[in-house]
């Protein structure tokens, strides 16, 4: 069985050692921005997007593993844990699959099947469900279970109890639920109808029906809101005649004397137990998917608003100071478009400082840089000294120290990829890290004052 680190490495296409390092850092309490910026050597310079995916999947897989252990412990406490069941639980890839396997052993509230078992009808149910060649007709088999003292007055009462038990057994079958769940998500339809005669903003959904695979996130969320406000009645539809054959194939044995009885039990299990449960699961899954999509759409809409052009009509250079990884540099024009990026190393020695000045001077002249913004983080003082020295040969160019904490703590990707149009993709394609764009926010073209966006800071 693969470890969590191996699973994540396979999903993300990263070396196992790097994944293990990131997991260790997260367990120590390190944040994603911190890991992305200051622990590159331990994870091969994964960007913050991959690191966040890793963190989310790590949490899910750990919860899955925890639930597996809880389920196995609960079943073992009942003395019903087998090697085959243990293997099935360990191989379950989702929480839903684990819960399906646990369902037959879960402590249930008092059900119709529970009452039937208390009346001693489980042997009759097992006899009919087995559908052996020598199985008697249900009416004949039921005669032996008539017991007025237990409330089983007639053969029909006995058969009804057996039906209730069989329906619950079928409903608790993990393979059946998995197959029907997949069928519902492929062929199901979401339908909403008006629950009131009043006109409202939900009028478009007063008679609405759409295939589940084609549903848009905004439709799901709108329907949910309308239902919550009591203006819509919402159901998930699945062709019953398409679902029942799949159910019967898994349960019914042709030629048995109990075949028709088991068919009826299958229909009862589907209508009364399986479908209502799957409908709730489908609504929940659709809502989760719609919420994730809404967050993504919100980020996309926010992209052009988060970072407006730094200085309208002027080219700005951003310097992100640093020691170990150098000083990251980005040049953007008055519309926020990325013109150039590079990395210089002014703190490595006098020769490297001269090389940095030469490279930055060339960039300033090439793109007509009017303003320079220097982040106030690590190595800011040395970078400022280099800039002052450089500006002696660049008359008319101004600089200012800006607060870079917000962009650092909020994450590299937010400031760049969601703000500078295609800047993030351009830099990634060049193999350049993204931090250098994070420090440029805005600058007053008349006074030269640079304003950096305040971001929520981590505690």
Kinemage of the C-alpha trace (Angstrom):
@kinemage 1
@onewidth
@group {chain A} dominant
@subgroup {mainchain}
@vectorlist {calphas} color= white
{ca unk a 1} P 0.000 0.000 0.000
{ca unk a 2} L 1.371 3.412 -0.983
{ca unk a 3} L 2.183 5.978 1.676
{ca unk a 4} L 0.524 9.384 1.655
{ca unk a 5} L 3.771 10.965 0.433
{ca unk a 6} L 3.960 8.495 -2.460
{ca unk a 7} L 0.345 9.164 -3.439
{ca unk a 8} L 0.911 12.917 -3.408
{ca unk a 9} L 4.147 12.588 -5.370
{ca unk a 10} L 2.316 10.590 -8.042
{ca unk a 11} L -0.612 13.033 -8.221
{ca unk a 12} L 1.573 16.146 -8.373
{ca unk a 13} L 4.402 14.738 -10.475
{ca unk a 14} L 7.012 15.593 -7.831
{ca unk a 15} L 9.838 13.531 -6.257
{ca unk a 16} L 8.814 11.706 -3.095
{ca unk a 17} L 11.660 13.280 -1.110
{ca unk a 18} L 10.467 16.802 -1.916
{ca unk a 19} L 6.917 15.902 -0.919
{ca unk a 20} L 8.122 14.417 2.361
{ca unk a 21} L 10.090 17.599 3.057
{ca unk a 22} L 7.034 19.794 2.475
{ca unk a 23} L 4.903 17.567 4.710
{ca unk a 24} L 7.497 17.878 7.470
{ca unk a 25} L 7.566 21.667 7.095
{ca unk a 26} L 3.773 21.892 7.225
{ca unk a 27} L 3.717 19.695 10.328
{ca unk a 28} L 6.211 22.064 11.946
{ca unk a 29} L 3.764 24.920 11.400
{ca unk a 30} L 5.388 26.561 8.383
{ca unk a 31} L 3.050 28.477 6.077
{ca unk a 32} L 2.826 27.990 2.310
{ca unk a 33} L 4.300 31.464 1.513
{ca unk a 34} L 7.183 30.789 3.885
{ca unk a 35} L 7.888 27.385 2.347
{ca unk a 36} L 7.584 28.719 -1.200
{ca unk a 37} L 10.005 31.573 -0.563
{ca unk a 38} L 12.505 30.406 2.013
{ca unk a 39} L 12.689 26.609 1.659
{ca unk a 40} L 13.143 26.227 -2.102
{ca unk a 41} L 16.107 23.912 -1.654
{ca unk a 42} L 13.894 21.414 0.196
{ca unk a 43} L 11.109 21.182 -2.388
{ca unk a 44} L 12.785 21.883 -5.720
{ca unk a 45} L 11.206 25.326 -6.080
{ca unk a 46} L 7.583 24.152 -6.260
{ca unk a 47} L 5.386 27.198 -6.737
{ca unk a 48} L 2.741 28.208 -4.230
{ca unk a 49} L -0.084 26.792 -6.369
{ca unk a 50} L 1.344 23.278 -6.225
{ca unk a 51} L 2.148 23.657 -2.535
{ca unk a 52} L -1.454 24.608 -1.743
{ca unk a 53} L -2.736 21.633 -3.719
{ca unk a 54} L -0.361 19.447 -1.754
{ca unk a 55} L -1.586 20.894 1.538
{ca unk a 56} L -5.262 20.377 0.639
{ca unk a 57} L -4.763 16.818 -0.569
{ca unk a 58} L -2.593 16.010 2.448
{ca unk a 59} L -5.410 17.051 4.765
{ca unk a 60} L -7.954 14.995 2.823
{ca unk a 61} L -5.767 11.881 2.686
{ca unk a 62} L -5.007 12.112 6.396
{ca unk a 63} L -8.706 12.430 7.189
{ca unk a 64} L -9.358 9.462 4.908
{ca unk a 65} L -6.717 7.371 6.671
{ca unk a 66} L -8.065 8.390 10.078
{ca unk a 67} L -11.585 7.412 9.059
{ca unk a 68} L -10.333 4.071 7.744
{ca unk a 69} L -8.814 3.292 11.132
{ca unk a 70} L -11.965 4.377 12.973
{ca unk a 71} L -14.164 2.196 10.774
{ca unk a 72} L -11.909 -0.846 11.119
{ca unk a 73} L -11.787 -0.378 14.878
{ca unk a 74} L -15.574 -0.110 15.104
{ca unk a 75} L -16.134 -3.235 12.993
{ca unk a 76} L -13.458 -5.152 14.885
{ca unk a 77} L -15.241 -4.265 18.117
{ca unk a 78} L -18.261 -6.107 16.735
{ca unk a 79} L -16.109 -9.132 15.911
{ca unk a 80} L -16.950 -8.868 12.204
{ca unk a 81} L -13.710 -7.574 10.685
{ca unk a 82} L -12.351 -9.962 8.042
{ca unk a 83} L -9.203 -9.842 5.939
{ca unk a 84} L -11.240 -9.158 2.804
{ca unk a 85} L -13.112 -6.306 4.478
{ca unk a 86} L -9.855 -4.860 5.835
{ca unk a 87} L -8.357 -4.918 2.341
{ca unk a 88} L -11.458 -3.255 0.878
{ca unk a 89} L -11.378 -0.481 3.478
{ca unk a 90} L -7.640 0.095 3.003
{ca unk a 91} L -8.064 0.358 -0.771
{ca unk a 92} L -11.037 2.764 -0.598
{ca unk a 93} L -9.942 5.946 -2.377
{ca unk a 94} L -12.627 8.295 -1.037
{ca unk a 95} L -14.482 8.948 2.184
{ca unk a 96} L -17.740 8.003 0.429
{ca unk a 97} L -16.368 4.536 -0.368
{ca unk a 98} L -15.284 4.042 3.239
{ca unk a 99} L -18.730 5.014 4.496
{ca unk a 100} L -20.362 2.631 2.010
{ca unk a 101} L -18.276 -0.244 3.393
{ca unk a 102} L -19.087 0.739 6.972
{ca unk a 103} L -22.820 1.138 6.371
{ca unk a 104} L -23.807 -2.526 7.086
{ca unk a 105} L -22.020 -2.383 10.454
{ca unk a 106} L -22.996 1.112 11.536
{ca unk a 107} L -25.252 1.431 14.542
{ca unk a 108} L -28.598 2.448 13.098
{ca unk a 109} L -31.657 3.998 14.556
{ca unk a 110} L -34.648 1.675 14.918
{ca unk a 111} L -35.728 0.792 11.376
{ca unk a 112} L -38.328 -1.459 9.809
{ca unk a 113} L -35.585 -4.045 9.291
{ca unk a 114} L -34.641 -3.816 12.965
{ca unk a 115} L -38.227 -4.520 13.992
{ca unk a 116} L -38.372 -7.477 11.589
{ca unk a 117} L -35.196 -8.924 13.027
{ca unk a 118} L -36.626 -8.628 16.527
{ca unk a 119} L -39.541 -10.737 15.293
{ca unk a 120} L -37.121 -13.484 14.265
{ca unk a 121} L -37.524 -13.002 10.508
{ca unk a 122} L -33.870 -12.676 9.514
{ca unk a 123} L -33.455 -16.419 8.744
{ca unk a 124} L -36.401 -16.165 6.348
{ca unk a 125} L -34.843 -13.114 4.689
{ca unk a 126} L -31.469 -14.846 4.293
{ca unk a 127} L -33.149 -17.963 2.879
{ca unk a 128} L -34.992 -16.007 0.222
{ca unk a 129} L -32.035 -13.707 -0.575
{ca unk a 130} L -29.740 -16.709 -1.142
{ca unk a 131} L -32.073 -17.842 -3.975
{ca unk a 132} L -30.725 -21.380 -3.984
{ca unk a 133} L -32.061 -23.925 -6.448
{ca unk a 134} L -33.994 -25.692 -3.689
{ca unk a 135} L -35.397 -22.443 -2.307
{ca unk a 136} L -39.111 -22.867 -1.557
{ca unk a 137} L -41.722 -20.418 -2.742
{ca unk a 138} L -41.795 -17.349 -0.473
{ca unk a 139} L -45.375 -18.009 0.657
{ca unk a 140} L -44.503 -21.570 1.662
{ca unk a 141} L -41.293 -20.572 3.417
{ca unk a 142} L -43.127 -17.881 5.383
{ca unk a 143} L -45.496 -20.339 7.005
{ca unk a 144} L -42.825 -21.480 9.433
{ca unk a 145} L -42.364 -17.940 10.756
{ca unk a 146} L -45.930 -17.109 11.679
{ca unk a 147} L -45.944 -16.267 15.400
{ca unk a 148} L -48.803 -14.144 16.730
{ca unk a 149} L -46.949 -13.597 20.008
{ca unk a 150} L -44.219 -11.750 18.089
{ca unk a 151} L -46.702 -9.817 15.977
{ca unk a 152} L -46.400 -12.016 12.882
{ca unk a 153} L -50.044 -12.870 12.358
{ca unk a 154} L -49.909 -14.101 8.758
{ca unk a 155} L -47.523 -15.227 6.048
{ca unk a 156} L -47.915 -11.797 4.477
{ca unk a 157} L -46.610 -10.220 7.711
{ca unk a 158} L -43.600 -12.549 7.641
{ca unk a 159} L -42.858 -11.748 4.000
{ca unk a 160} L -43.171 -8.018 4.642
{ca unk a 161} L -40.604 -8.281 7.429
{ca unk a 162} L -38.290 -10.339 5.225
{ca unk a 163} L -38.678 -7.735 2.484
{ca unk a 164} L -37.663 -4.976 4.909
{ca unk a 165} L -34.544 -6.886 5.947
{ca unk a 166} L -33.529 -7.706 2.363
{ca unk a 167} L -34.109 -4.106 1.250
{ca unk a 168} L -31.753 -2.857 3.987
{ca unk a 169} L -29.108 -5.453 3.091
{ca unk a 170} L -29.241 -4.372 -0.560
{ca unk a 171} L -29.105 -0.705 0.423
{ca unk a 172} L -25.989 -1.326 2.530
{ca unk a 173} L -24.071 -3.026 -0.285
{ca unk a 174} L -21.077 -0.799 -1.087
{ca unk a 175} L -20.651 -2.004 -4.681
{ca unk a 176} L -24.306 -1.374 -5.496
{ca unk a 177} L -24.233 2.127 -4.044
{ca unk a 178} L -21.014 2.965 -5.891
{ca unk a 179} L -22.454 1.812 -9.221
{ca unk a 180} L -25.714 3.708 -8.758
{ca unk a 181} L -23.901 6.816 -7.544
{ca unk a 182} L -21.844 6.845 -10.731
{ca unk a 183} L -24.985 6.316 -12.837
{ca unk a 184} L -26.714 9.216 -11.096
{ca unk a 185} L -23.820 11.612 -11.683
{ca unk a 186} L -23.631 10.602 -15.363
{ca unk a 187} L -27.298 10.436 -16.277
{ca unk a 188} L -29.115 12.310 -13.512
{ca unk a 189} L -30.901 15.634 -13.971
{ca unk a 190} L -31.477 18.515 -11.574
{ca unk a 191} L -35.004 19.890 -11.630
{ca unk a 192} L -36.474 22.910 -9.862
{ca unk a 193} L -40.081 24.065 -9.786
{ca unk a 194} L -41.793 27.084 -8.289
{ca unk a 195} L -42.857 26.612 -4.690
{ca unk a 196} L -44.862 29.841 -4.712
{ca unk a 197} L -47.038 31.904 -7.036
{ca unk a 198} L -45.016 35.035 -6.244
{ca unk a 199} L -42.694 36.546 -8.814
{ca unk a 200} L -39.046 36.651 -7.703
{ca unk a 201} L -35.463 36.821 -8.918
{ca unk a 202} L -35.624 33.027 -9.264
{ca unk a 203} L -38.283 33.083 -11.994
{ca unk a 204} L -35.806 31.503 -14.436
{ca unk a 205} L -35.796 28.417 -12.228
{ca unk a 206} L -39.556 28.094 -11.750
{ca unk a 207} L -39.532 25.322 -14.356
{ca unk a 208} L -35.900 24.373 -14.830
{ca unk a 209} L -34.274 21.056 -15.697
{ca unk a 210} L -30.681 20.307 -16.686
{ca unk a 211} L -28.446 17.228 -16.946
{ca unk a 212} L -26.063 17.023 -13.991
{ca unk a 213} L -22.878 16.882 -16.142
{ca unk a 214} L -23.981 20.075 -17.927
{ca unk a 215} L -24.953 22.087 -14.849
{ca unk a 216} L -23.139 25.393 -14.396
{ca unk a 217} L -21.982 26.376 -10.936
{ca unk a 218} L -24.074 29.552 -10.850
{ca unk a 219} L -27.195 27.501 -11.630
{ca unk a 220} L -26.552 25.153 -8.715
{ca unk a 221} L -25.959 28.012 -6.291
{ca unk a 222} L -29.018 29.936 -7.504
{ca unk a 223} L -31.234 26.887 -7.104
{ca unk a 224} L -29.839 26.285 -3.625
{ca unk a 225} L -30.577 29.864 -2.590
{ca unk a 226} L -34.099 29.712 -4.009
{ca unk a 227} L -34.774 26.470 -2.169
{ca unk a 228} L -33.414 27.902 1.088
{ca unk a 229} L -35.712 30.930 0.740
{ca unk a 230} L -38.703 28.659 0.164
{ca unk a 231} L -39.275 29.821 -3.404
{ca unk a 232} L -38.123 26.680 -5.219
{ca unk a 233} L -38.722 22.963 -4.902
{ca unk a 234} L -35.620 21.047 -6.025
{ca unk a 235} L -35.166 17.370 -6.880
{ca unk a 236} L -32.554 15.208 -8.574
{ca unk a 237} L -34.068 12.936 -11.203
{ca unk a 238} L -32.795 9.610 -12.527
{ca unk a 239} L -34.644 7.315 -14.881
{ca unk a 240} L -35.887 4.587 -12.571
{ca unk a 241} L -36.046 2.089 -15.412
{ca unk a 242} L -32.346 2.675 -16.109
{ca unk a 243} L -31.319 2.211 -12.479
{ca unk a 244} L -33.386 -0.842 -11.522
{ca unk a 245} L -31.851 -3.200 -14.125
{ca unk a 246} L -28.382 -2.424 -12.760
{ca unk a 247} L -29.642 -3.160 -9.267
{ca unk a 248} L -31.387 -6.380 -10.266
{ca unk a 249} L -28.318 -7.667 -12.109
{ca unk a 250} L -26.346 -7.396 -8.893
{ca unk a 251} L -28.909 -9.167 -6.714
{ca unk a 252} L -31.432 -11.311 -8.581
{ca unk a 253} L -30.619 -14.909 -9.595
{ca unk a 254} L -32.780 -15.965 -12.573
{ca unk a 255} L -34.777 -19.137 -12.193
{ca unk a 256} L -35.133 -19.039 -8.412
{ca unk a 257} L -38.562 -19.519 -6.867
{ca unk a 258} L -37.903 -16.302 -4.917
{ca unk a 259} L -36.870 -14.283 -7.991
{ca unk a 260} L -40.014 -12.132 -8.197
{ca unk a 261} L -39.964 -11.543 -4.456
{ca unk a 262} L -36.334 -10.355 -4.626
{ca unk a 263} L -37.158 -8.100 -7.590
{ca unk a 264} L -39.830 -6.433 -5.494
{ca unk a 265} L -37.365 -6.081 -2.610
{ca unk a 266} L -34.895 -4.424 -5.005
{ca unk a 267} L -37.505 -1.881 -6.030
{ca unk a 268} L -38.356 -1.178 -2.396
{ca unk a 269} L -34.659 -0.772 -1.525
{ca unk a 270} L -34.131 1.646 -4.415
{ca unk a 271} L -37.248 3.765 -3.858
{ca unk a 272} L -37.215 3.894 -0.084
{ca unk a 273} L -33.551 3.698 0.928
{ca unk a 274} L -30.956 3.994 -1.833
{ca unk a 275} L -32.206 6.785 -4.078
{ca unk a 276} L -33.117 9.309 -1.332
{ca unk a 277} L -29.639 8.829 0.132
{ca unk a 278} L -27.884 9.175 -3.224
{ca unk a 279} L -29.936 12.261 -4.022
{ca unk a 280} L -28.696 13.945 -0.836
{ca unk a 281} L -25.118 12.949 -1.655
{ca unk a 282} L -25.452 14.308 -5.191
{ca unk a 283} L -26.820 17.644 -3.984
{ca unk a 284} L -23.963 17.945 -1.512
{ca unk a 285} L -21.330 17.066 -4.142
{ca unk a 286} L -22.822 19.532 -6.628
{ca unk a 287} L -22.841 22.287 -4.015
{ca unk a 288} L -19.201 21.648 -3.092
{ca unk a 289} L -18.185 21.725 -6.746
{ca unk a 290} L -20.181 24.914 -7.376
{ca unk a 291} L -18.607 26.620 -4.370
{ca unk a 292} L -15.111 25.794 -5.596
{ca unk a 293} L -15.999 27.070 -9.052
{ca unk a 294} L -17.428 30.271 -7.595
{ca unk a 295} L -14.222 30.919 -5.690
{ca unk a 296} L -12.221 30.388 -8.871
{ca unk a 297} L -14.484 32.712 -10.835
{ca unk a 298} L -14.252 35.328 -8.096
{ca unk a 299} L -10.467 35.172 -8.291
{ca unk a 300} L -10.631 35.520 -12.058
{ca unk a 301} L -12.905 38.559 -11.831
{ca unk a 302} L -10.726 40.054 -9.122
{ca unk a 303} L -7.590 39.619 -11.204
{ca unk a 304} L -7.762 42.931 -13.121
{ca unk a 305} L -8.828 44.805 -9.978
{ca unk a 306} L -6.251 43.600 -7.475
{ca unk a 307} L -3.328 45.297 -9.149
{ca unk a 308} L -4.043 48.397 -11.190
{ca unk a 309} L -1.310 49.917 -13.362
{ca unk a 310} L 1.376 51.134 -10.922
{ca unk a 311} L 1.893 54.518 -12.551
{ca unk a 312} L -0.270 55.443 -15.484
{ca unk a 313} L 1.919 56.182 -18.473
{ca unk a 314} L 5.181 55.441 -16.634
{ca unk a 315} L 7.440 52.386 -16.536
{ca unk a 316} L 8.224 51.065 -13.035
{ca unk a 317} L 10.945 48.722 -11.821
{ca unk a 318} L 10.418 46.594 -8.725
{ca unk a 319} L 13.360 45.356 -6.688
{ca unk a 320} L 12.812 42.557 -4.177
{ca unk a 321} L 15.966 42.453 -2.044
{ca unk a 322} L 17.464 39.195 -0.825
{ca unk a 323} L 20.685 37.529 0.238
{ca unk a 324} L 20.684 33.821 -0.570
{ca unk a 325} L 18.531 33.978 -3.681
{ca unk a 326} L 19.591 37.393 -4.906
{ca unk a 327} L 17.550 40.489 -5.665
{ca unk a 328} L 14.592 39.741 -7.906
{ca unk a 329} L 13.791 42.369 -10.529
{ca unk a 330} L 10.697 43.084 -12.603
{ca unk a 331} L 9.941 45.906 -15.020
{ca unk a 332} L 6.318 46.716 -15.856
{ca unk a 333} L 4.792 49.362 -18.037
{ca unk a 334} L 2.017 51.823 -17.262
{ca unk a 335} L -0.670 49.208 -17.961
{ca unk a 336} L 0.790 46.561 -15.661
{ca unk a 337} L 2.255 44.481 -18.487
{ca unk a 338} L 5.491 42.684 -17.624
{ca unk a 339} L 8.327 43.963 -19.803
{ca unk a 340} L 11.320 42.191 -18.337
{ca unk a 341} L 12.564 40.188 -15.346
{ca unk a 342} L 15.925 39.167 -13.989
{ca unk a 343} L 17.863 38.417 -10.808
{ca unk a 344} L 20.961 40.283 -9.606
{ca unk a 345} L 23.285 39.653 -6.658
{ca unk a 346} L 24.500 42.983 -5.266
{ca unk a 347} L 25.204 41.567 -1.787
{ca unk a 348} L 27.614 38.845 -2.962
{ca unk a 349} L 30.579 41.178 -3.286
{ca unk a 350} L 31.854 44.313 -4.950
{ca unk a 351} L 32.215 42.681 -8.365
{ca unk a 352} L 28.659 41.316 -8.244
{ca unk a 353} L 27.375 44.728 -7.163
{ca unk a 354} L 29.015 46.376 -10.183
{ca unk a 355} L 27.497 43.724 -12.439
{ca unk a 356} L 24.084 44.352 -10.881
{ca unk a 357} L 24.340 48.101 -11.412
{ca unk a 358} L 25.325 47.570 -15.029
{ca unk a 359} L 22.468 45.145 -15.668
{ca unk a 360} L 19.849 47.326 -13.964
{ca unk a 361} L 21.106 50.466 -15.704
{ca unk a 362} L 20.766 48.709 -19.037
{ca unk a 363} L 17.191 47.671 -18.169
{ca unk a 364} L 16.279 51.200 -17.099
{ca unk a 365} L 17.589 52.661 -20.357
{ca unk a 366} L 16.082 49.909 -22.497
{ca unk a 367} L 12.557 50.325 -21.111
{ca unk a 368} L 12.635 53.966 -20.029
{ca unk a 369} L 12.140 53.282 -16.316
{ca unk a 370} L 10.887 56.371 -14.454
{ca unk a 371} L 10.418 54.993 -10.929
{ca unk a 372} L 12.002 52.248 -8.841
{ca unk a 373} L 10.280 50.539 -5.898
{ca unk a 374} L 12.470 48.711 -3.389
{ca unk a 375} L 10.993 46.222 -0.957
{ca unk a 376} L 11.776 46.833 2.696
{ca unk a 377} L 12.593 43.201 3.547
{ca unk a 378} L 15.862 41.333 3.920
{ca unk a 379} L 18.867 43.113 2.323
{ca unk a 380} L 16.793 46.243 1.711
{ca unk a 381} L 19.504 48.564 3.028
{ca unk a 382} L 22.200 47.123 0.760
{ca unk a 383} L 19.847 47.245 -2.239
{ca unk a 384} L 18.998 50.865 -1.512
{ca unk a 385} L 22.691 51.776 -1.339
{ca unk a 386} L 23.243 50.100 -4.716
{ca unk a 387} L 20.240 51.937 -6.181
{ca unk a 388} L 21.440 55.334 -4.961
{ca unk a 389} L 24.804 54.651 -6.541
{ca unk a 390} L 23.161 53.552 -9.783
{ca unk a 391} L 20.839 56.587 -9.987
{ca unk a 392} L 23.816 58.944 -10.139
{ca unk a 393} L 24.046 57.908 -13.752
{ca unk a 394} L 20.296 57.955 -14.361
{ca unk a 395} L 19.042 61.503 -13.944
{ca unk a 396} L 15.266 61.844 -13.621
{ca unk a 397} L 14.697 58.352 -12.173
{ca unk a 398} L 13.323 58.252 -8.599
{ca unk a 399} L 13.108 55.454 -6.018
{ca unk a 400} L 11.188 54.711 -2.847
{ca unk a 401} L 11.224 52.014 -0.153
{ca unk a 402} L 7.869 50.211 0.027
{ca unk a 403} L 6.330 47.791 2.495
{ca unk a 404} L 6.493 44.347 0.965
{ca unk a 405} L 5.110 42.313 3.875
{ca unk a 406} L 1.578 41.972 2.525
{ca unk a 407} L 2.537 40.369 -0.755
{ca unk a 408} L 5.078 38.070 0.871
{ca unk a 409} L 2.659 36.820 3.498
{ca unk a 410} L -0.343 36.565 1.230
{ca unk a 411} L 1.603 34.473 -1.233
{ca unk a 412} L 3.553 34.995 -4.389
{ca unk a 413} L 0.803 33.838 -6.730
{ca unk a 414} L -1.830 36.298 -5.533
{ca unk a 415} L 0.235 39.377 -6.237
{ca unk a 416} L 1.545 38.223 -9.585
{ca unk a 417} L -0.575 35.700 -11.436
{ca unk a 418} L -3.884 37.223 -10.394
{ca unk a 419} L -2.764 40.796 -10.885
{ca unk a 420} L -0.258 41.222 -13.668
{ca unk a 421} L -2.270 39.676 -16.492
{ca unk a 422} L -0.062 36.986 -18.038
{ca unk a 423} L 3.009 38.110 -16.112
{ca unk a 424} L 3.122 35.042 -13.888
{ca unk a 425} L 3.049 32.648 -16.817
{ca unk a 426} L 5.720 34.637 -18.639
{ca unk a 427} L 8.084 34.539 -15.681
{ca unk a 428} L 7.462 30.846 -14.959
{ca unk a 429} L 8.242 30.024 -18.586
{ca unk a 430} L 11.613 31.728 -18.143
{ca unk a 431} L 12.358 29.785 -14.987
{ca unk a 432} L 12.314 32.962 -12.875
{ca unk a 433} L 10.756 33.078 -9.418
{ca unk a 434} L 7.777 35.363 -8.960
{ca unk a 435} L 8.534 37.346 -5.818
{ca unk a 436} L 9.959 40.363 -7.640
{ca unk a 437} L 6.584 41.478 -8.958
{ca unk a 438} L 4.958 41.382 -5.556
{ca unk a 439} L 6.360 44.693 -4.300
{ca unk a 440} L 5.053 47.041 -7.018
{ca unk a 441} L 1.581 48.386 -6.216
{ca unk a 442} L 1.058 51.994 -7.204
{ca unk a 443} L 2.946 55.264 -7.376
{ca unk a 444} L 1.685 58.816 -7.638
{ca unk a 445} L 2.992 60.066 -10.981
{ca unk a 446} L 3.139 63.660 -9.709
{ca unk a 447} L 4.685 63.239 -6.256
{ca unk a 448} L 6.517 59.965 -6.842
{ca unk a 449} L 4.886 58.469 -3.738
{ca unk a 450} L 4.537 54.670 -3.890
{ca unk a 451} L 1.533 53.079 -2.224
{ca unk a 452} L 1.637 49.388 -1.386
{ca unk a 453} L -1.610 47.499 -0.856
{ca unk a 454} L -2.224 46.462 2.711
{ca unk a 455} L -2.872 42.706 2.844
{ca unk a 456} L -4.092 40.730 5.886
{ca unk a 457} L -0.998 39.692 7.762
{ca unk a 458} L -0.412 36.285 9.298
{ca unk a 459} L -0.317 35.885 12.996
